[in-house]
Amino acid sequence: MNKKYFFISTFLIILLAIQVFSVENPVFDRTFFQSFARMNSLQREIYLEGLTNRIVIGRGTVLTVVERENYKKQYRIEVLAGEASQMRLKFIYYVYFDDKNIIDLLSEDASFEFKGQLMGITPLNTLRSDFILDVVLMEGSTIID
């Protein structure tokens, strides 16, 4: 029984790895979060780890903008992905950048869409339903509702 479970798990992980590497620029949107919510906790972490150093696209609500030097960038925007909460997930993006002019364009509770390089992930619980994703900003804009 254990061998059967091991082979099935290994097969699923290989399929997931193939899926990760075939995605060009993952978009963290409603469809992504629906698929992600169906994965078990091990698959979730493996999937996100496979996206490290890749270009991702995300959106959410600005929580804070702070001066914090990481990844050789001077500022950080904390963005909460609202679409994730509909699937009982929590994704907080730490988006790092250097351009001080971006700060003038942002305010708390503003909608923000970005494209950037995913540098790392931090799971916030053992269920792997809450994550912090570190992203170095390439492009970004506020969304006018």
Phi and psi in degrees as a GROMACS rama.xvg file:
@    title "Ramachandran Plot"
@    xaxis  label "Phi"
@    yaxis  label "Psi"
@TYPE xy
-65.8389  -38.0812  ASN-2
-65.3111  -40.3289  LYS-3
-62.9638  -45.5608  LYS-4
-62.6874  -40.2985  TYR-5
-62.5254  -45.9262  PHE-6
-66.8229  -39.099  PHE-7
-65.0116  -44.575  ILE-8
-62.3985  -44.0053  SER-9
-62.3584  -43.2537  THR-10
-60.524  -43.9847  PHE-11
-64.6945  -39.1029  LEU-12
-66.4063  -39.6379  ILE-13
-64.7212  -43.9263  ILE-14
-60.2023  -41.3514  LEU-15
-64.759  -41.4104  LEU-16
-63.3934  -39.9394  ALA-17
-62.456  -42.1881  ILE-18
-63.4114  -41.8964  GLN-19
-61.0462  -45.7033  VAL-20
-79.6371  -11.172  PHE-21
-91.0715  -11.4589  SER-22
-80.8795  128.455  VAL-23
-77.2781  -66.1502  GLU-24
-127.898  97.5587  ASN-25
-60.114  137.9  PRO-26
-112.483  121.639  VAL-27
-84.2579  87.0495  PHE-28
-128.228  -171.079  ASP-29
-56.3315  -44.6128  ARG-30
-61.9552  -43.7946  THR-31
-59.4987  -48.5244  PHE-32
-67.2158  -31.7465  PHE-33
-64.1029  -45.4492  GLN-34
-65.5562  -42.9138  SER-35
-63.008  -38.8897  PHE-36
-65.1388  -25.7339  ALA-37
-81.0963  -13.9433  ARG-38
-78.1578  153.447  MET-39
-80.8447  170.782  ASN-40
-61.5175  -36.9581  SER-41
-65.5856  -45.029  LEU-42
-62.6907  -39.1632  GLN-43
-59.0152  -49.0512  ARG-44
-67.2754  -41.7608  GLU-45
-62.069  -42.9893  ILE-46
-60.9296  -49.9787  TYR-47
-65.9174  -38.3833  LEU-48
-61.2237  -34.6469  GLU-49
-68.1316  -19.2599  GLY-50
-88.2124  -7.15157  LEU-51
-57.9414  136.803  THR-52
72.7768  10.6332  ASN-53
-102.07  162.576  ARG-54
-84.1699  129.425  ILE-55
-125.52  159.682  VAL-56
-124.978  131.401  ILE-57
-145.501  170.02  GLY-58
-152.351  159.554  ARG-59
174.105  -165.702  GLY-60
-102.885  131.995  THR-61
-70.2453  125.817  VAL-62
-92.9579  -52.122  LEU-63
-150.216  159.467  THR-64
-127.622  120.029  VAL-65
-131.938  159.107  VAL-66
-88.9758  112.335  GLU-67
-153.287  115.668  ARG-68
-88.9182  109.719  GLU-69
-140.956  154.464  ASN-70
52.0559  33.2614  TYR-71
58.8819  28.5505  LYS-72
-118.831  148.048  LYS-73
-89.4389  -27.811  GLN-74
-123.647  158.457  TYR-75
-137.923  132.75  ARG-76
-105.14  132.218  ILE-77
-99.4555  121.536  GLU-78
-122.733  129.914  VAL-79
-100.464  125.352  LEU-80
-79.8145  105.493  ALA-81
-67.4187  -34.9477  GLY-82
-65.2904  -26.0273  GLU-83
-67.6084  -35.6232  ALA-84
-65.2892  -25.4068  SER-85
-66.5999  -20.7909  GLN-86
-105.383  14.9824  MET-87
62.022  37.1389  ARG-88
-119.855  160.484  LEU-89
-135.979  117.407  LYS-90
-119.487  121.378  PHE-91
-114.752  124.001  ILE-92
-96.7896  129.652  TYR-93
-100.549  105.828  TYR-94
-102.885  118.075  VAL-95
-101.094  142.203  TYR-96
-158.625  170.178  PHE-97
-111.976  -24.8792  ASP-98
-74.2844  109.87  ASP-99
-63.1853  -25.7021  LYS-100
-62.9949  -26.8811  ASN-101
-63.5503  -35.5195  ILE-102
-59.457  -39.2125  ILE-103
-65.4533  -25.7257  ASP-104
-85.2323  -15.0819  LEU-105
-107.021  149.315  LEU-106
-142.429  160.735  SER-107
-60.8085  144.557  GLU-108
71.7069  6.50405  ASP-109
-78.5203  149.02  ALA-110
-82.0152  135.589  SER-111
-135.451  131.749  PHE-112
-117.823  139.139  GLU-113
-144.355  163.105  PHE-114
-134.027  132.931  LYS-115
-169.062  177.455  GLY-116
-89.2983  124.655  GLN-117
-75.9166  117.187  LEU-118
-96.8432  -31.0649  MET-119
-171.419  162.436  GLY-120
-129.05  148.345  ILE-121
-131.684  111.898  THR-122
-71.4669  140.77  PRO-123
-103.476  -7.30435  LEU-124
-150.787  169.735  ASN-125
-76.7661  -18.5169  THR-126
-76.5002  -12.16  LEU-127
56.9889  45.7248  ARG-128
-110.057  -13.2696  SER-129
-123.072  129.791  ASP-130
-138.912  151.902  PHE-131
-111  129.01  ILE-132
-115.012  123.026  LEU-133
-87.6659  123.932  ASP-134
-130.207  133.012  VAL-135
-93.7196  120.92  VAL-136
-66.84  133.846  LEU-137
-108.425  -48.5993  MET-138
-141.14  148.548  GLU-139
-160.569  154.662  GLY-140
-156.405  152.481  SER-141
-81.5158  151.991  THR-142
-106.077  125.834  ILE-143
-95.5009  119.244  ILE-144
